[in-house]
Amino acid sequence: MTSSRLDRRLVLRAGALAALGLGLTACESLQDIPAMFERRAPPLPGDRQAVFPEGVPGVDRSIPQPANAPPDVAPPAPPAEQPPAEQQPRRRRGSRPAAQDPG
């Protein structure tokens, strides 16, 4: 075997061992991932009461709010007429001018 082939095998083995080592070190922390979403703090003791039982002070529910009101916007004005630009003949990409017959 040549030395370059031995070097390649050595690098592959070292990389495989490093990947295996990193994978095994992460195994312990992977067990806590599902439990991370299940943990919840216990609720505080006491009665649950509405903060504003008669509604939010200063907000009249009979008047529509700005987000709920229909927009009073005039339609946009049509764009001004622009003079047409001079059209130049389009050239096809990759096309060559016709060969001229010398005779």
Secondary structure, DSSP 8 states (H G I E B T S, - for coil): --HHHHHHHHHHHHHHHHHHHHHHHHHHHHTTHHHHHH------SS----S-TT--TT--TTS--TTTS-----------------------TT---------
